Amino acid sequence: MRNQLRSALAKFFPGALPLLGDDPMELRDALAVLSLAANPEQGRRLCQSKIRANLARHGRQRNLELKAAQIQAQLRTPQLELSSPKVTSAYSDEVSYVVRTLLQVRSEVAQLEEQMTADFREHPVAEILLSPPGLGNVLGARVLGESGDDPCVVNPCSVTSPGNRPITFGRRFTSSSPPTSDLSDRSNRLVDRWPDATP
């Protein structure tokens, strides 16, 4: 639907195209602005304070003044002047529809993510899956969903790479039996399988 919105804007409101960008945060800001100004005339009338307030309402926290000024300048650039007001109105209705749909989808995704995070945090292996760097609630839940959570079938400690081992609590070592790296364990198992192999 992002491409649909881009296509509609290109036909009559090209000054709003740079708002879309490619980053999710840029799309968030674009939807905040286009929900107030779905056509060039509305965009030209949009004041900076209203842009800033709506950006904040949709989740932006940093550089509000600077971003609002940039958006206002973009909206006031020369636009395509269509000869028929009815055509402009039709394109404006399409933009409004796509913006409303995207906002609704984003809202529902956020609600699902919040519920998924709460359920994932209650899982007994959540702390293990969250311990590798860069693995948050969403990716951790995805790893759990793809690997399964049956302790008789899947060892939750095996879902990460040897270089990014998570914290574990099931194994204890003493000074007389120091831990062995996963790579060494794996190499030893390979040697045991092929006795003729030279280490």
C-alpha positions in Angstrom: 0.0 0.0 0.0 3.0 2.3 0.4 3.5 2.0 -3.4 -0.1 2.7 -4.0 0.2 5.9 -1.9 3.3 6.9 -3.7 1.6 6.4 -7.1 -1.4 8.5 -6.1 0.7 11.4 -4.8 2.9 11.4 -8.0 -0.2 12.2 -10.0 -1.2 15.4 -8.3 0.9 16.0 -5.1 4.6 15.4 -5.9 5.7 17.7 -3.2 4.6 15.1 -0.6 6.6 12.3 -2.2 9.9 13.0 -0.3 7.9 12.5 2.9 7.5 8.8 2.3 11.2 7.9 2.0 12.2 4.3 2.7 12.5 4.3 6.4 9.6 3.1 8.7 10.0 6.3 10.7 9.6 8.4 7.6 6.4 6.6 6.7 5.1 7.3 10.2 5.7 11.0 9.8 4.3 11.0 6.3 1.0 9.4 7.5 0.8 12.0 10.3 1.0 14.8 7.8 -1.1 13.3 5.0 -3.9 12.6 7.5 -4.2 16.4 7.8 -3.4 17.4 4.2 -4.4 14.9 1.5 -4.1 17.4 -1.4 -1.8 20.4 -2.3 -4.2 23.1 -1.2 -4.5 21.6 2.3 -0.8 21.2 2.4 -0.1 24.8 1.6 -2.5 25.9 4.4 -0.9 23.6 7.0 0.9 25.6 9.7 4.1 24.5 11.3 2.6 24.2 14.8 -0.1 21.8 13.6 2.5 19.7 11.8 4.6 19.6 14.9 1.7 18.6 17.1 0.5 15.8 14.8 4.0 14.4 14.5 4.3 14.2 18.2 0.8 12.6 18.4 2.0 9.9 16.0 5.1 9.0 18.0 7.9 11.4 16.9 9.9 12.7 19.9 13.1 14.2 18.5 13.8 17.2 16.3 10.1 18.2 16.1 10.7 21.8 15.3 13.3 21.0 12.5 11.2 18.3 11.0 8.0 20.4 11.0 9.8 23.2 9.3 11.2 20.8 6.6 7.8 19.3 6.0 6.1 22.7 5.7 8.7 23.8 3.1 8.1 20.6 1.1 4.4 21.1 1.1 4.7 24.6 -0.1 6.8 23.8 -3.2 5.0 24.2 -6.6 2.6 21.4 -7.3 0.9 20.0 -10.3 -2.2 22.1 -11.1 -4.8 19.8 -12.5 -7.5 21.4 -14.7 -10.4 19.6 -13.1 -11.2 20.0 -9.4 -13.1 16.7 -9.5 -10.0 14.9 -10.5 -8.0 16.5 -7.7 -10.8 15.6 -5.3 -10.8 12.0 -6.5 -7.0 11.7 -6.0 -7.4 13.3 -2.6 -10.0 10.7 -1.6 -7.7 7.9 -2.7 -4.8 9.3 -0.6 -7.1 9.7 2.4 -8.3 6.1 2.1 -4.8 4.7 1.8 -3.6 6.8 4.7 -6.5 5.7 6.9 -5.9 2.0 6.0 -2.1 2.2 6.7 -2.7 3.9 10.0 -5.2 1.2 11.0 -2.8 -1.5 10.0 0.0 0.0 11.9 -2.2 0.4 15.0 -3.2 -3.3 14.8 0.3 -4.5 14.3 1.4 -2.5 17.4 -1.3 -4.1 19.4 -0.4 -7.6 18.2 3.3 -6.9 19.0 2.4 -5.7 22.5 0.4 -8.9 23.2 3.0 -11.1 21.6 5.7 -9.5 23.8 3.7 -10.1 27.0 3.1 -13.7 26.1 6.7 -14.3 25.0 8.1 -12.8 28.2 6.1 -15.4 30.2 7.8 -18.3 28.3 10.4 -20.2 30.4 13.1 -19.8 27.8 12.5 -16.1 27.1 15.4 -14.9 29.2 17.8 -17.3 27.3 16.5 -16.2 23.9 16.8 -12.5 24.8 20.4 -12.8 26.0 22.2 -12.7 22.6 22.9 -9.2 21.4 20.4 -7.8 18.9 17.7 -10.4 19.7 14.7 -8.5 21.0 11.1 -9.5 21.8 10.0 -9.8 18.2 13.0 -11.7 16.9 13.1 -13.8 20.0 9.5 -14.8 19.6 10.1 -15.6 15.9 13.1 -17.9 16.9 10.9 -19.6 19.4 8.1 -20.1 16.9 10.4 -21.5 14.2 12.4 -23.8 16.5 9.5 -25.0 18.7 9.4 -25.1 22.5 9.2 -28.8 23.3 12.1 -29.4 25.7 12.1 -33.1 24.7 12.7 -32.2 21.1 14.5 -28.8 21.0 17.2 -27.5 23.3 16.6 -23.8 23.6 20.3 -23.2 24.0 20.9 -24.6 20.5 19.0 -21.9 18.6 22.0 -19.4 18.6 25.3 -19.6 16.9 28.4 -20.7 18.8 29.8 -17.2 18.7 26.8 -15.7 20.4 25.9 -18.2 23.1 23.1 -17.1 25.5 23.3 -17.3 29.2 22.3 -20.7 30.6 21.7 -22.0 34.1 21.3 -25.7 33.6 25.0 -26.6 33.6 27.5 -26.0 36.4 31.3 -26.2 36.2 33.9 -26.6 39.0 37.6 -25.7 39.1 38.4 -29.3 38.4 36.2 -29.5 35.3 36.6 -26.2 33.3 34.0 -25.5 30.6 34.9 -26.5 27.0 34.0 -24.3 24.1 31.1 -25.4 21.9 33.4 -25.5 18.9 35.8 -27.8 20.7 32.9 -30.1 21.7 31.7 -30.2 18.2 35.2 -31.0 16.9 35.6 -33.8 19.4 32.3 -35.3 18.4 33.4 -35.2 14.7 36.7 -37.0 15.6 34.8 -39.6 17.5 32.6 -40.3 14.5 35.6 -40.7 12.2 38.3 -42.5 14.2 40.7 -42.5 11.2 40.7 -38.7 11.1 43.8 -37.0 12.4 43.2 -34.1 14.8 
